[in-house]
């Protein structure tokens, strides 16, 4: 699975359950937990991202680029839908 697709899926599901979009840090941590959970269930990696532990927890050096202008958008005019380009 592509990391951007994972982030979009998590953001969409989080918004449906909680009612608001997740913060950037929460979204990153949920993506990491999805990776860990999938690995424990299947023995395989969900994505090919290289996680690092930096400051307060898991981090992806490419994360800011992934969630910036061209990677993920939030359409406020269409019920706050997340989508990937």
N, CA, C and O atoms as a CHARMM CRD file, in Angstrom:
* protein
*
  340
    1    1 UNK  N      0.85100  -1.18300   0.00000 PROA 1      0.00000
    2    1 UNK  CA     0.00000   0.00000   0.00000 PROA 1      0.00000
    3    1 UNK  C      0.88900   1.23500   0.00000 PROA 1      0.00000
    4    1 UNK  O      1.94200   1.26100   0.63600 PROA 1      0.00000
    5    2 UNK  N      0.45600   2.23400  -0.70800 PROA 2      0.00000
    6    2 UNK  CA     1.16400   3.50500  -0.74300 PROA 2      0.00000
    7    2 UNK  C      0.88600   4.27900   0.54600 PROA 2      0.00000
    8    2 UNK  O     -0.22800   4.23800   1.06800 PROA 2      0.00000
    9    3 UNK  N      1.88800   4.97700   1.05300 PROA 3      0.00000
   10    3 UNK  CA     1.73600   5.69500   2.32200 PROA 3      0.00000
   11    3 UNK  C      0.68900   6.80000   2.22700 PROA 3      0.00000
   12    3 UNK  O     -0.06200   7.01900   3.17700 PROA 3      0.00000
   13    4 UNK  N      0.63000   7.49500   1.10300 PROA 4      0.00000
   14    4 UNK  CA    -0.36100   8.55800   0.94400 PROA 4      0.00000
   15    4 UNK  C     -1.76900   7.96300   1.00100 PROA 4      0.00000
   16    4 UNK  O     -2.66400   8.55300   1.60600 PROA 4      0.00000
   17    5 UNK  N     -1.96900   6.80700   0.37900 PROA 5      0.00000
   18    5 UNK  CA    -3.27500   6.14600   0.43700 PROA 5      0.00000
   19    5 UNK  C     -3.63400   5.75800   1.87400 PROA 5      0.00000
   20    5 UNK  O     -4.78300   5.89300   2.29300 PROA 5      0.00000
   21    6 UNK  N     -2.64800   5.28100   2.61500 PROA 6      0.00000
   22    6 UNK  CA    -2.87500   4.92500   4.01900 PROA 6      0.00000
   23    6 UNK  C     -3.27800   6.15600   4.82600 PROA 6      0.00000
   24    6 UNK  O     -4.21800   6.09800   5.61900 PROA 6      0.00000
   25    7 UNK  N     -2.58000   7.25700   4.63100 PROA 7      0.00000
   26    7 UNK  CA    -2.87600   8.48800   5.36100 PROA 7      0.00000
   27    7 UNK  C     -4.28500   8.98800   5.03300 PROA 7      0.00000
   28    7 UNK  O     -5.02800   9.39700   5.92500 PROA 7      0.00000
   29    8 UNK  N     -4.64500   8.95300   3.75700 PROA 8      0.00000
   30    8 UNK  CA    -5.97500   9.40000   3.35000 PROA 8      0.00000
   31    8 UNK  C     -7.04500   8.50600   3.96500 PROA 8      0.00000
   32    8 UNK  O     -8.05900   9.00400   4.45400 PROA 8      0.00000
   33    9 UNK  N     -6.83300   7.20300   3.94800 PROA 9      0.00000
   34    9 UNK  CA    -7.80200   6.25900   4.52300 PROA 9      0.00000
   35    9 UNK  C     -7.97700   6.49400   6.01700 PROA 9      0.00000
   36    9 UNK  O     -9.10100   6.52400   6.51800 PROA 9      0.00000
   37   10 UNK  N     -6.87500   6.65900   6.71800 PROA 10     0.00000
   38   10 UNK  CA    -6.94000   6.90300   8.16400 PROA 10     0.00000
   39   10 UNK  C     -7.65200   8.22500   8.44400 PROA 10     0.00000
   40   10 UNK  O     -8.50900   8.29200   9.32400 PROA 10     0.00000
   41   11 UNK  N     -7.30200   9.27300   7.70100 PROA 11     0.00000
   42   11 UNK  CA    -7.91700  10.58600   7.91200 PROA 11     0.00000
   43   11 UNK  C     -9.41900  10.53100   7.66100 PROA 11     0.00000
   44   11 UNK  O    -10.19800  11.10000   8.42500 PROA 11     0.00000
   45   12 UNK  N     -9.82500   9.85400   6.60000 PROA 12     0.00000
   46   12 UNK  CA   -11.24500   9.74000   6.25700 PROA 12     0.00000
   47   12 UNK  C    -12.00200   8.97200   7.35300 PROA 12     0.00000
   48   12 UNK  O    -13.06200   9.40700   7.80400 PROA 12     0.00000
   49   13 UNK  N    -11.44800   7.82900   7.77500 PROA 13     0.00000
   50   13 UNK  CA   -12.10500   7.02500   8.80700 PROA 13     0.00000
   51   13 UNK  C    -12.15400   7.74800  10.14800 PROA 13     0.00000
   52   13 UNK  O    -13.15700   7.67400  10.85800 PROA 13     0.00000
   53   14 UNK  N    -11.08400   8.44000  10.49500 PROA 14     0.00000
   54   14 UNK  CA   -11.03700   9.19800  11.74700 PROA 14     0.00000
   55   14 UNK  C    -12.12700  10.27100  11.74300 PROA 14     0.00000
   56   14 UNK  O    -12.83800  10.44300  12.73300 PROA 14     0.00000
   57   15 UNK  N    -12.25500  10.98700  10.63000 PROA 15     0.00000
   58   15 UNK  CA   -13.26300  12.04600  10.54200 PROA 15     0.00000
   59   15 UNK  C    -14.67300  11.47600  10.66100 PROA 15     0.00000
   60   15 UNK  O    -15.54000  12.08700  11.28600 PROA 15     0.00000
   61   16 UNK  N    -14.90300  10.31100  10.06300 PROA 16     0.00000
   62   16 UNK  CA   -16.22400   9.67800  10.16500 PROA 16     0.00000
   63   16 UNK  C    -16.54700   9.29500  11.60600 PROA 16     0.00000
   64   16 UNK  O    -17.68000   9.47000  12.05600 PROA 16     0.00000
   65   17 UNK  N    -15.56500   8.77600  12.32800 PROA 17     0.00000
   66   17 UNK  CA   -15.79100   8.30600  13.69600 PROA 17     0.00000
   67   17 UNK  C    -15.84600   9.44200  14.71200 PROA 17     0.00000
   68   17 UNK  O    -16.70000   9.44300  15.59900 PROA 17     0.00000
   69   18 UNK  N    -14.93500  10.41100  14.58400 PROA 18     0.00000
   70   18 UNK  CA   -14.79000  11.45100  15.60400 PROA 18     0.00000
   71   18 UNK  C    -15.54700  12.72800  15.24800 PROA 18     0.00000
   72   18 UNK  O    -15.99700  13.45900  16.13000 PROA 18     0.00000
   73   19 UNK  N    -15.68300  12.98700  13.95300 PROA 19     0.00000
   74   19 UNK  CA   -16.40100  14.18400  13.53200 PROA 19     0.00000
   75   19 UNK  C    -15.51800  15.34400  13.13700 PROA 19     0.00000
   76   19 UNK  O    -16.00300  16.33100  12.58400 PROA 19     0.00000
   77   20 UNK  N    -14.23400  15.24300  13.41000 PROA 20     0.00000
   78   20 UNK  CA   -13.27800  16.28300  12.99900 PROA 20     0.00000
   79   20 UNK  C    -12.06800  15.61600  12.36300 PROA 20     0.00000
   80   20 UNK  O    -11.79300  14.44100  12.60500 PROA 20     0.00000
   81   21 UNK  N    -11.36000  16.37000  11.55700 PROA 21     0.00000
   82   21 UNK  CA   -10.15100  15.84600  10.93100 PROA 21     0.00000
   83   21 UNK  C     -9.05400  15.68200  11.98100 PROA 21     0.00000
   84   21 UNK  O     -8.96900  16.48500  12.91000 PROA 21     0.00000
   85   22 UNK  N     -8.21200  14.65500  11.84800 PROA 22     0.00000
   86   22 UNK  CA    -7.12600  14.46300  12.81500 PROA 22     0.00000
   87   22 UNK  C     -6.02100  15.49100  12.62200 PROA 22     0.00000
   88   22 UNK  O     -5.78000  15.95600  11.50800 PROA 22     0.00000
   89   23 UNK  N     -5.35800  15.84000  13.70500 PROA 23     0.00000
   90   23 UNK  CA    -4.19600  16.72100  13.63000 PROA 23     0.00000
   91   23 UNK  C     -3.05700  15.98000  12.93700 PROA 23     0.00000
   92   23 UNK  O     -3.06400  14.75100  12.87000 PROA 23     0.00000
   93   24 UNK  N     -2.08900  16.71700  12.42600 PROA 24     0.00000
   94   24 UNK  CA    -0.95700  16.10800  11.70900 PROA 24     0.00000
   95   24 UNK  C     -0.23200  15.07600  12.54900 PROA 24     0.00000
   96   24 UNK  O      0.10700  14.00200  12.05200 PROA 24     0.00000
   97   25 UNK  N      0.01100  15.38500  13.81300 PROA 25     0.00000
   98   25 UNK  CA     0.74200  14.46000  14.68000 PROA 25     0.00000
   99   25 UNK  C     -0.07400  13.20700  14.95300 PROA 25     0.00000
  100   25 UNK  O      0.46500  12.10100  14.92600 PROA 25     0.00000
  101   26 UNK  N     -1.34900  13.36400  15.21200 PROA 26     0.00000
  102   26 UNK  CA    -2.20800  12.20200  15.45400 PROA 26     0.00000
  103   26 UNK  C     -2.27400  11.33000  14.21500 PROA 26     0.00000
  104   26 UNK  O     -2.22200  10.10400  14.32300 PROA 26     0.00000
  105   27 UNK  N     -2.38600  11.92800  13.05400 PROA 27     0.00000
  106   27 UNK  CA    -2.44100  11.18300  11.80600 PROA 27     0.00000
  107   27 UNK  C     -1.17200  10.36100  11.59200 PROA 27     0.00000
  108   27 UNK  O     -1.23700   9.20700  11.16800 PROA 27     0.00000
  109   28 UNK  N     -0.03500  10.95400  11.88500 PROA 28     0.00000
  110   28 UNK  CA     1.23900  10.24400  11.75700 PROA 28     0.00000
  111   28 UNK  C      1.31200   9.06700  12.72500 PROA 28     0.00000
  112   28 UNK  O      1.73500   7.97600  12.34200 PROA 28     0.00000
  113   29 UNK  N      0.91200   9.27600  13.95100 PROA 29     0.00000
  114   29 UNK  CA     0.96500   8.19900  14.94600 PROA 29     0.00000
  115   29 UNK  C     -0.02500   7.08200  14.61800 PROA 29     0.00000
  116   29 UNK  O      0.28100   5.90900  14.82800 PROA 29     0.00000
  117   30 UNK  N     -1.19300   7.42700  14.11100 PROA 30     0.00000
  118   30 UNK  CA    -2.15500   6.40600  13.70500 PROA 30     0.00000
  119   30 UNK  C     -1.62200   5.58800  12.52800 PROA 30     0.00000
  120   30 UNK  O     -1.84400   4.37900  12.46000 PROA 30     0.00000
  121   31 UNK  N     -0.92400   6.24200  11.60800 PROA 31     0.00000
  122   31 UNK  CA    -0.32300   5.51600  10.47600 PROA 31     0.00000
  123   31 UNK  C      0.73400   4.53800  10.98400 PROA 31     0.00000
  124   31 UNK  O      0.82200   3.40900  10.49900 PROA 31     0.00000
  125   32 UNK  N      1.52900   4.96600  11.95300 PROA 32     0.00000
  126   32 UNK  CA     2.53900   4.07500  12.52800 PROA 32     0.00000
  127   32 UNK  C      1.87500   2.87900  13.21500 PROA 32     0.00000
  128   32 UNK  O      2.31400   1.74200  13.04900 PROA 32     0.00000
  129   33 UNK  N      0.82200   3.13900  13.98000 PROA 33     0.00000
  130   33 UNK  CA     0.12100   2.05300  14.65800 PROA 33     0.00000
  131   33 UNK  C     -0.51700   1.08700  13.66300 PROA 33     0.00000
  132   33 UNK  O     -0.57200  -0.11700  13.91400 PROA 33     0.00000
  133   34 UNK  N     -0.99600   1.60600  12.54400 PROA 34     0.00000
  134   34 UNK  CA    -1.53900   0.73200  11.49900 PROA 34     0.00000
  135   34 UNK  C     -0.43800  -0.18000  10.96400 PROA 34     0.00000
  136   34 UNK  O     -0.66900  -1.36600  10.72600 PROA 34     0.00000
  137   35 UNK  N      0.75300   0.37200  10.77600 PROA 35     0.00000
  138   35 UNK  CA     1.90600  -0.43100  10.31800 PROA 35     0.00000
  139   35 UNK  C      2.22800  -1.53700  11.32600 PROA 35     0.00000
  140   35 UNK  O      2.41500  -2.69300  10.94600 PROA 35     0.00000
  141   36 UNK  N      2.28900  -1.18300  12.59100 PROA 36     0.00000
  142   36 UNK  CA     2.62600  -2.14600  13.63900 PROA 36     0.00000
  143   36 UNK  C      1.56300  -3.24400  13.71800 PROA 36     0.00000
  144   36 UNK  O      1.89500  -4.42800  13.78300 PROA 36     0.00000
  145   37 UNK  N      0.29900  -2.85400  13.71200 PROA 37     0.00000
  146   37 UNK  CA    -0.79600  -3.80900  13.81400 PROA 37     0.00000
  147   37 UNK  C     -0.79800  -4.77700  12.61600 PROA 37     0.00000
  148   37 UNK  O     -0.96300  -5.98500  12.78700 PROA 37     0.00000
  149   38 UNK  N     -0.61700  -4.23800  11.42300 PROA 38     0.00000
  150   38 UNK  CA    -0.59500  -5.06300  10.22100 PROA 38     0.00000
  151   38 UNK  C      0.56900  -6.06000  10.25300 PROA 38     0.00000
  152   38 UNK  O      0.41700  -7.22600   9.88800 PROA 38     0.00000
  153   39 UNK  N      1.71300  -5.58100  10.69100 PROA 39     0.00000
  154   39 UNK  CA     2.89600  -6.45500  10.79000 PROA 39     0.00000
  155   39 UNK  C      2.64100  -7.59600  11.77300 PROA 39     0.00000
  156   39 UNK  O      3.01000  -8.74000  11.50700 PROA 39     0.00000
  157   40 UNK  N      2.02000  -7.29300  12.89100 PROA 40     0.00000
  158   40 UNK  CA     1.72100  -8.33100  13.88400 PROA 40     0.00000
  159   40 UNK  C      0.70600  -9.34100  13.36800 PROA 40     0.00000
  160   40 UNK  O      0.80500 -10.53000  13.67000 PROA 40     0.00000
  161   41 UNK  N     -0.26600  -8.87800  12.59300 PROA 41     0.00000
  162   41 UNK  CA    -1.29300  -9.77500  12.06500 PROA 41     0.00000
  163   41 UNK  C     -0.78800 -10.66500  10.92800 PROA 41     0.00000
  164   41 UNK  O     -1.09300 -11.85700  10.87700 PROA 41     0.00000
  165   42 UNK  N     -0.01100 -10.06900  10.01700 PROA 42     0.00000
  166   42 UNK  CA     0.34800 -10.78200   8.79600 PROA 42     0.00000
  167   42 UNK  C      1.81000 -11.19800   8.70600 PROA 42     0.00000
  168   42 UNK  O      2.15900 -12.09400   7.93700 PROA 42     0.00000
  169   43 UNK  N      2.66200 -10.54800   9.49100 PROA 43     0.00000
  170   43 UNK  CA     4.09600 -10.81600   9.38400 PROA 43     0.00000
  171   43 UNK  C      4.74600 -10.05000   8.24200 PROA 43     0.00000
  172   43 UNK  O      5.94300 -10.20500   7.99700 PROA 43     0.00000
  173   44 UNK  N      3.97200  -9.22200   7.53800 PROA 44     0.00000
  174   44 UNK  CA     4.49600  -8.41800   6.43300 PROA 44     0.00000
  175   44 UNK  C      4.29800  -6.93800   6.72500 PROA 44     0.00000
  176   44 UNK  O      3.46700  -6.56400   7.55300 PROA 44     0.00000
  177   45 UNK  N      5.06300  -6.10300   6.04200 PROA 45     0.00000
  178   45 UNK  CA     4.91200  -4.65200   6.17600 PROA 45     0.00000
  179   45 UNK  C      3.73400  -4.15500   5.36200 PROA 45     0.00000
  180   45 UNK  O      3.44400  -4.69800   4.29600 PROA 45     0.00000
  181   46 UNK  N      3.06200  -3.14800   5.84000 PROA 46     0.00000
  182   46 UNK  CA     1.94900  -2.53100   5.13600 PROA 46     0.00000
  183   46 UNK  C      2.46200  -1.57800   4.04800 PROA 46     0.00000
  184   46 UNK  O      1.91500  -1.53300   2.94600 PROA 46     0.00000
  185   47 UNK  N      3.50300  -0.82600   4.36300 PROA 47     0.00000
  186   47 UNK  CA     4.12500   0.08100   3.39700 PROA 47     0.00000
  187   47 UNK  C      5.62300  -0.17300   3.39800 PROA 47     0.00000
  188   47 UNK  O      6.12600  -0.98500   4.17600 PROA 47     0.00000
  189   48 UNK  N      6.32400   0.52000   2.53000 PROA 48     0.00000
  190   48 UNK  CA     7.77900   0.38000   2.49400 PROA 48     0.00000
  191   48 UNK  C      8.49000   1.59200   3.10700 PROA 48     0.00000
  192   48 UNK  O      9.67200   1.81600   2.84700 PROA 48     0.00000
  193   49 UNK  N      7.78100   2.35900   3.90600 PROA 49     0.00000
  194   49 UNK  CA     8.35200   3.55700   4.52600 PROA 49     0.00000
  195   49 UNK  C      9.37400   3.20900   5.60800 PROA 49     0.00000
  196   49 UNK  O      9.25000   2.20100   6.30400 PROA 49     0.00000
  197   50 UNK  N     10.36800   4.05300   5.72800 PROA 50     0.00000
  198   50 UNK  CA    11.39400   3.87600   6.75800 PROA 50     0.00000
  199   50 UNK  C     11.06800   4.78800   7.94400 PROA 50     0.00000
  200   50 UNK  O     11.30400   5.99500   7.89400 PROA 50     0.00000
  201   51 UNK  N     10.53000   4.20200   8.99500 PROA 51     0.00000
  202   51 UNK  CA    10.18000   4.95500  10.19500 PROA 51     0.00000
  203   51 UNK  C     11.43100   5.20200  11.01900 PROA 51     0.00000
  204   51 UNK  O     12.30600   4.34000  11.10100 PROA 51     0.00000
  205   52 UNK  N     11.51700   6.37000  11.62500 PROA 52     0.00000
  206   52 UNK  CA    12.59300   6.68400  12.55500 PROA 52     0.00000
  207   52 UNK  C     11.95600   7.12100  13.86500 PROA 52     0.00000
  208   52 UNK  O     10.82600   7.60900  13.87000 PROA 52     0.00000
  209   53 UNK  N     12.65700   6.95600  14.95900 PROA 53     0.00000
  210   53 UNK  CA    12.17100   7.45100  16.24600 PROA 53     0.00000
  211   53 UNK  C     12.92800   8.72600  16.53900 PROA 53     0.00000
  212   53 UNK  O     14.13500   8.71900  16.77900 PROA 53     0.00000
  213   54 UNK  N     12.18600   9.82600  16.51200 PROA 54     0.00000
  214   54 UNK  CA    12.77300  11.14800  16.61600 PROA 54     0.00000
  215   54 UNK  C     11.95800  11.96400  17.60400 PROA 54     0.00000
  216   54 UNK  O     10.73800  12.06900  17.47800 PROA 54     0.00000
  217   55 UNK  N     12.62200  12.53000  18.56700 PROA 55     0.00000
  218   55 UNK  CA    12.00800  13.32000  19.64000 PROA 55     0.00000
  219   55 UNK  C     10.96800  12.52600  20.40600 PROA 55     0.00000
  220   55 UNK  O     11.32000  11.79900  21.33500 PROA 55     0.00000
  221   56 UNK  N      9.68900  12.64300  20.04300 PROA 56     0.00000
  222   56 UNK  CA     8.62800  12.07300  20.86600 PROA 56     0.00000
  223   56 UNK  C      7.96100  10.83100  20.28900 PROA 56     0.00000
  224   56 UNK  O      6.90900  10.41800  20.77700 PROA 56     0.00000
  225   57 UNK  N      8.54300  10.23800  19.27600 PROA 57     0.00000
  226   57 UNK  CA     7.93400   9.02600  18.73700 PROA 57     0.00000
  227   57 UNK  C      8.27600   8.78000  17.28900 PROA 57     0.00000
  228   57 UNK  O      9.23500   9.34800  16.76600 PROA 57     0.00000
  229   58 UNK  N      7.49500   7.93100  16.63200 PROA 58     0.00000
  230   58 UNK  CA     7.78100   7.55800  15.25000 PROA 58     0.00000
  231   58 UNK  C      7.60600   8.74600  14.31200 PROA 58     0.00000
  232   58 UNK  O      6.74100   9.59600  14.52200 PROA 58     0.00000
  233   59 UNK  N      8.43500   8.79400  13.27900 PROA 59     0.00000
  234   59 UNK  CA     8.39200   9.89900  12.32900 PROA 59     0.00000
  235   59 UNK  C      8.85700   9.43000  10.96700 PROA 59     0.00000
  236   59 UNK  O      9.66200   8.50600  10.85700 PROA 59     0.00000
  237   60 UNK  N      8.34400  10.07400   9.92900 PROA 60     0.00000
  238   60 UNK  CA     8.78800   9.84900   8.55700 PROA 60     0.00000
  239   60 UNK  C      9.38700  11.15300   8.05200 PROA 60     0.00000
  240   60 UNK  O      8.73900  12.19700   8.12100 PROA 60     0.00000
  241   61 UNK  N     10.59900  11.10800   7.55200 PROA 61     0.00000
  242   61 UNK  CA    11.22900  12.33100   7.06100 PROA 61     0.00000
  243   61 UNK  C     10.44900  12.93700   5.90500 PROA 61     0.00000
  244   61 UNK  O     10.49500  14.15000   5.70300 PROA 61     0.00000
  245   62 UNK  N      9.74100  12.12600   5.15200 PROA 62     0.00000
  246   62 UNK  CA     8.97200  12.61000   3.99500 PROA 62     0.00000
  247   62 UNK  C      7.55200  13.04900   4.37100 PROA 62     0.00000
  248   62 UNK  O      6.79100  13.46700   3.49800 PROA 62     0.00000
  249   63 UNK  N      7.19000  12.96300   5.62900 PROA 63     0.00000
  250   63 UNK  CA     5.80900  13.19700   6.05200 PROA 63     0.00000
  251   63 UNK  C      5.27700  14.57000   5.64800 PROA 63     0.00000
  252   63 UNK  O      4.16400  14.66500   5.13000 PROA 63     0.00000
  253   64 UNK  N      6.03200  15.61400   5.87100 PROA 64     0.00000
  254   64 UNK  CA     5.57500  16.96700   5.54000 PROA 64     0.00000
  255   64 UNK  C      5.29600  17.09700   4.04800 PROA 64     0.00000
  256   64 UNK  O      4.35000  17.77500   3.64900 PROA 64     0.00000
  257   65 UNK  N      6.10500  16.45900   3.23300 PROA 65     0.00000
  258   65 UNK  CA     5.88800  16.48900   1.78300 PROA 65     0.00000
  259   65 UNK  C      4.62700  15.71300   1.43500 PROA 65     0.00000
  260   65 UNK  O      3.85100  16.13700   0.57800 PROA 65     0.00000
  261   66 UNK  N      4.42100  14.58100   2.09200 PROA 66     0.00000
  262   66 UNK  CA     3.24900  13.74600   1.81800 PROA 66     0.00000
  263   66 UNK  C      1.94200  14.46900   2.10600 PROA 66     0.00000
  264   66 UNK  O      0.97100  14.30300   1.36800 PROA 66     0.00000
  265   67 UNK  N      1.90300  15.24900   3.14000 PROA 67     0.00000
  266   67 UNK  CA     0.64600  15.91000   3.50800 PROA 67     0.00000
  267   67 UNK  C      0.57300  17.35200   3.01900 PROA 67     0.00000
  268   67 UNK  O     -0.37000  18.07000   3.34900 PROA 67     0.00000
  269   68 UNK  N      1.55100  17.77800   2.24300 PROA 68     0.00000
  270   68 UNK  CA     1.55400  19.15300   1.74200 PROA 68     0.00000
  271   68 UNK  C      0.67300  19.29900   0.50500 PROA 68     0.00000
  272   68 UNK  O     -0.08400  18.39300   0.15400 PROA 68     0.00000
  273   69 UNK  N      0.78000  20.41000  -0.12400 PROA 69     0.00000
  274   69 UNK  CA    -0.09500  20.81000  -1.22100 PROA 69     0.00000
  275   69 UNK  C     -0.46100  19.71500  -2.21300 PROA 69     0.00000
  276   69 UNK  O     -1.64300  19.51100  -2.49100 PROA 69     0.00000
  277   70 UNK  N      0.51000  19.01900  -2.74400 PROA 70     0.00000
  278   70 UNK  CA     0.24100  18.09200  -3.83800 PROA 70     0.00000
  279   70 UNK  C     -0.12000  16.68700  -3.39900 PROA 70     0.00000
  280   70 UNK  O     -0.57800  15.89900  -4.22700 PROA 70     0.00000
  281   71 UNK  N      0.06100  16.34400  -2.16000 PROA 71     0.00000
  282   71 UNK  CA    -0.15300  14.95600  -1.74300 PROA 71     0.00000
  283   71 UNK  C     -1.56300  14.69100  -1.25500 PROA 71     0.00000
  284   71 UNK  O     -2.22600  13.78100  -1.75300 PROA 71     0.00000
  285   72 UNK  N     -2.02900  15.45600  -0.30500 PROA 72     0.00000
  286   72 UNK  CA    -3.35400  15.21800   0.27900 PROA 72     0.00000
  287   72 UNK  C     -4.08800  16.55100   0.37800 PROA 72     0.00000
  288   72 UNK  O     -3.52300  17.56100   0.79600 PROA 72     0.00000
  289   73 UNK  N     -5.33600  16.53000  -0.00900 PROA 73     0.00000
  290   73 UNK  CA    -6.13600  17.73600   0.06500 PROA 73     0.00000
  291   73 UNK  C     -7.37900  17.48100   0.89500 PROA 73     0.00000
  292   73 UNK  O     -7.83600  16.34500   1.02700 PROA 73     0.00000
  293   74 UNK  N     -7.91200  18.54600   1.44800 PROA 74     0.00000
  294   74 UNK  CA    -9.18800  18.50300   2.15900 PROA 74     0.00000
  295   74 UNK  C    -10.13000  19.41800   1.39600 PROA 74     0.00000
  296   74 UNK  O     -9.86800  20.61500   1.27600 PROA 74     0.00000
  297   75 UNK  N    -11.21200  18.87700   0.88500 PROA 75     0.00000
  298   75 UNK  CA   -12.16900  19.67200   0.13000 PROA 75     0.00000
  299   75 UNK  C    -13.27400  20.18300   1.05800 PROA 75     0.00000
  300   75 UNK  O    -14.21500  19.44300   1.34500 PROA 75     0.00000
  301   76 UNK  N    -13.18600  21.41200   1.52700 PROA 76     0.00000
  302   76 UNK  CA   -14.20800  21.91600   2.44900 PROA 76     0.00000
  303   76 UNK  C    -15.57100  22.07900   1.78800 PROA 76     0.00000
  304   76 UNK  O    -16.59200  22.05800   2.47600 PROA 76     0.00000
  305   77 UNK  N    -15.60800  22.24000   0.47800 PROA 77     0.00000
  306   77 UNK  CA   -16.88200  22.43600  -0.20000 PROA 77     0.00000
  307   77 UNK  C    -17.64300  21.13800  -0.42600 PROA 77     0.00000
  308   77 UNK  O    -18.80100  21.18000  -0.84200 PROA 77     0.00000
  309   78 UNK  N    -17.03800  19.99700  -0.17000 PROA 78     0.00000
  310   78 UNK  CA   -17.70000  18.72300  -0.38100 PROA 78     0.00000
  311   78 UNK  C    -17.68000  17.89200   0.91000 PROA 78     0.00000
  312   78 UNK  O    -17.14400  16.78500   0.93100 PROA 78     0.00000
  313   79 UNK  N    -18.25100  18.41800   1.95200 PROA 79     0.00000
  314   79 UNK  CA   -18.38700  17.72000   3.23500 PROA 79     0.00000
  315   79 UNK  C    -17.04500  17.30000   3.80500 PROA 79     0.00000
  316   79 UNK  O    -16.93300  16.22000   4.38500 PROA 79     0.00000
  317   80 UNK  N    -16.03000  18.13000   3.65000 PROA 80     0.00000
  318   80 UNK  CA   -14.71200  17.87600   4.21800 PROA 80     0.00000
  319   80 UNK  C    -14.14300  16.50500   3.81800 PROA 80     0.00000
  320   80 UNK  O    -13.64600  15.76400   4.66600 PROA 80     0.00000
  321   81 UNK  N    -14.21800  16.18400   2.56100 PROA 81     0.00000
  322   81 UNK  CA   -13.70400  14.89600   2.08300 PROA 81     0.00000
  323   81 UNK  C    -12.20200  14.96500   1.84800 PROA 81     0.00000
  324   81 UNK  O    -11.69300  15.93600   1.28900 PROA 81     0.00000
  325   82 UNK  N    -11.50700  13.93400   2.27700 PROA 82     0.00000
  326   82 UNK  CA   -10.08300  13.79900   2.00200 PROA 82     0.00000
  327   82 UNK  C     -9.92400  13.03500   0.69800 PROA 82     0.00000
  328   82 UNK  O    -10.71200  12.13600   0.40500 PROA 82     0.00000
  329   83 UNK  N     -8.93600  13.37700  -0.06800 PROA 83     0.00000
  330   83 UNK  CA    -8.62900  12.58100  -1.25500 PROA 83     0.00000
  331   83 UNK  C     -7.15600  12.72200  -1.59700 PROA 83     0.00000
  332   83 UNK  O     -6.51000  13.69300  -1.20300 PROA 83     0.00000
  333   84 UNK  N     -6.63800  11.76800  -2.31800 PROA 84     0.00000
  334   84 UNK  CA    -5.24200  11.80200  -2.74500 PROA 84     0.00000
  335   84 UNK  C     -5.19900  12.12800  -4.22800 PROA 84     0.00000
  336   84 UNK  O     -6.07800  11.73700  -4.99500 PROA 84     0.00000
  337   85 UNK  N     -4.16300  12.84900  -4.61300 PROA 85     0.00000
  338   85 UNK  CA    -3.97400  13.21200  -6.01100 PROA 85     0.00000
  339   85 UNK  C     -3.29400  12.07200  -6.72000 PROA 85     0.00000
  340   85 UNK  O     -3.03300  12.15900  -7.91900 PROA 85     0.00000
